[in-house]
Amino acid sequence: MADRAATRGVVAGLIVLLAACASNAPAPPGSDLQASGDLPEGYYRRLLAKGKPVFRVDPAGSLVVMEVRRRGALAQLGHDHVVASRDIAGYVAPDEGRADFQVPLNSLVVDEPALRTEAGFDTEPSAADIADTRRNMLEKVLETDRHPEALIAVSAGPADADPQQFRIAITLHGTTRTVDAVAQVVKGTDEVTVTGTTAIDQSWFGITPLSLLGGAVAVQDRVNIRFRMRARRIP
């Protein structure tokens, strides 16, 4: 029972990565996005019409990984979890310092063995635990029947700022929160690759991490994210 409870608690941690808990969070600097559930394709079509370079995300070379870890004196009763997506659509306009991505939530994958190994996780949740985690995440937390997609809008900082510092706005259920991320952009003539990391505390979003038995079984406040986006230039 404790194991199942800890697993459900990990699901709550995923909200920090995709959902907003306040409706008055600011949009990223320079963003004209609306929380419509769609990519702003018109913006990128206008750039193309002006001869500006625009790159389309290649899902085969793109990956977002979210790690939620356990804590507490009885943490061994639970599991750490990895939630990932490779089914990513979107565009990158490197000269404009902007990118927009769309993640279909029903395609999220929980606890791929290779990703658990990369994360250094040392437990093996059962197939039933993984299935329960994924089902609860999609049906009860993300409510994908009503909100099947998440939007991620990326904007660069001012010209005199650190070129590896970016702002990321994550939108779900019509609300948006912004976080900082460190990323490296490698730009070629026909391809752009963006790799980076960020970390989010659940408490920033008004979420109290699950804690049972006086904290003996609990979920860490900190959630780590790593990502790799590859995009190919649109002719």
Helices and strands as residue ranges (DSSP letters): H 2-18, H 41-49, E 55-57, G 59-61, E 63-71, G 75-77, E 81-85, E 89-93, G 94-96, E 98-104, G 105-107, E 109-110, H 113-119, H 127-136, I 137-141, E 149-156, E 165-172, E 175-187, E 191-201, G 202-205, E 211-212, G 213-215, E 217-233
